[in-house]
Amino acid sequence: MPPHSDEPAPATAAGAPEVWGYIAEVFRRDLHLFERAGGWVAYGTTSGVLRRVPSRHAEALHALCDPGQALAPAWDGPLRAPETREWLLELFGEVYRRRVVEQPLTSPVSVQLVLAEACNLRCTYCYGAYYERRPRRALMPPEVARRAVDFAVALGAKDIGLFGGEPLLNLPAIRAVLDHARAAGHDLAYGMTTNATLVTDDIAAMLAAHGVRVSVSIDGPPEVHDLTRPHPDGRGSFDDVLAGIRRLERHRCLDMLEMTYSRRHPPELKPILAYLAGFTGRLSCTCVEGRQSARFADDIVSGDRLRRYYAEMLDFFFETRARGEDIAIGGINELIEAVTAPTRIRRAYLCSGIMNRIAIGPDGTVYPCPETMQPAYAMGNVMEAPSPAAFEARRREVLDRLRKGNLARKWFANLTDVCAARLAPRRHGGWDLEDETAIGLALEDVLYRIAATGPGLTAA
């Protein structure tokens, strides 16, 4: 019987040495052990179990987890203590019974329409045309936008994202999406990600009338934001962004602020998050990631800065929670939820997002996401009206190239998504992950903090 079962674990009398070989096999397949602040933590790479290891039991647990160590000496040494054997059996039971579910690949429920590859800002870390040195400037024609809506509905999607570049550079396509869906009686939810510099009262009123939830990209107070999000002539964009936010607030369609943390920004992240939380209780914070060959390599957060990024986000989460403030931080809330959920979700693909959404480029070509808009990942074109069945077959074929592959053996493979932008494909299959050591250390830091907090922690 495999581990992670709803059935009772095998009988394991605390004094029966013959059961410890099986226990060791389960632990060696599942547990990742690491040390922080003089103490040890055990994390179940498949089960998701998270436990601080009392120092008096650490040597015995290491003996069981070390494939190079024979069990007989351990039985006469660290496993002799009945209290230690009882603790280990309790941990084994938790690992064995933990519910693990494989997330199925479903039809897309969300569709991102890349209405504009053009943008009126020149953000230093822009991932637009990531695989090219020269950004693209295409706009989606209104007819393609209407066909994209029909395609999304045919697939059963319920949510449409208006995306860019800067989507407000393409008002005709925005109106085509909203008006066509309303005229056709489609029951859809809408979101938009914008830099807000082009928001007028008329635009805000139109978005509010259609129930569009608007997320605004802003990197902090002016002295931080303007470091990375200037106008083409070098002027800072903060004042224009703030004016757009105020208009969206007046029309009650501001949903979230999205910050992108760059190596150009000050290392102190918490004051930036606190500033943004003054506008809304819904924040998203991601850091710039990618390969060092990217044209925005100077913005990529790596090494010790990556560890500090996670540490400050977690500090902010705990401090606002202690004050009773209801602030959701996209990026850290999902990570805490993944660790504390009673059921462990396991995914075969690099990113959970590509399992239930797609992106449609300006010419109607369909891709897994905006970051994969290149020919190798093209899944069809809405102007060719592929049948849902034919599209799904092609989609699965393309997504097979975005499976975890060799990365599934990394201890953190089931803990967090990995963006394809951070990966370099190997010639004969698989992936090379840049900055793997720093990613692992940062995630260990997070797990230690969560384990130290004790039971009862949730992201809610």
Salt bridges, closest charged atoms under 4 A:
ASP6 OD2 - ARG99 NH1 3.98
GLU25 OE2 - ARG29 NH1 2.87
GLU83 OE2 - ARG56 NE 2.93
GLU90 OE2 - ARG51 NH2 2.89
GLU94 OE1 - ARG51 NE 2.97
GLU102 OE2 - ARG346 NE 2.51
GLU117 OE2 - ARG136 NE 3.44
GLU132 OE2 - ARG136 NH1 3.67
GLU143 OE1 - ARG146 NE 3.32
GLU143 OE2 - ARG147 NH1 3.96
ASP150 OD1 - HIS180 NE2 2.80
ASP150 OD1 - HIS186 NE2 3.58
ASP159 OD2 - ARG213 NH2 3.08
ASP179 OD1 - HIS210 NE2 3.90
ASP201 OD1 - ARG250 NH2 3.20
ASP201 OD1 - HIS251 NE2 3.29
ASP219 OD2 - HIS265 NE2 3.76
ASP233 OD2 - ARG235 NE 2.77
ASP240 OD2 - HIS231 NE2 2.83
GLU249 OE1 - ARG246 NH1 2.91
ASP255 OD2 - ARG282 NH2 3.19
GLU268 OE2 - ARG308 NH2 3.76
GLU289 OE1 - ARG422 NE 3.21
ASP299 OD1 - ARG264 NE 2.82
GLU312 OE2 - ARG308 NE 2.91
ASP315 OD1 - ARG449 NH1 2.67
GLU319 OE2 - LYS270 NZ 2.91
GLU325 OE2 - ARG323 NE 2.72
GLU392 OE2 - ARG395 NH1 3.14
GLU392 OE2 - ARG396 NE 3.05
GLU397 OE2 - ARG394 NH1 2.97
ASP400 OD1 - ARG403 NE 2.93
ASP432 OD1 - ARG426 NE 2.83
GLU436 OE2 - LYS410 NZ 3.20
GLU444 OE2 - HIS32 NE2 2.75
GLU444 OE1 - ARG36 NH2 2.92
ASP445 OD1 - ARG36 NE 2.67
ASP445 OD2 - ARG307 NE 2.94
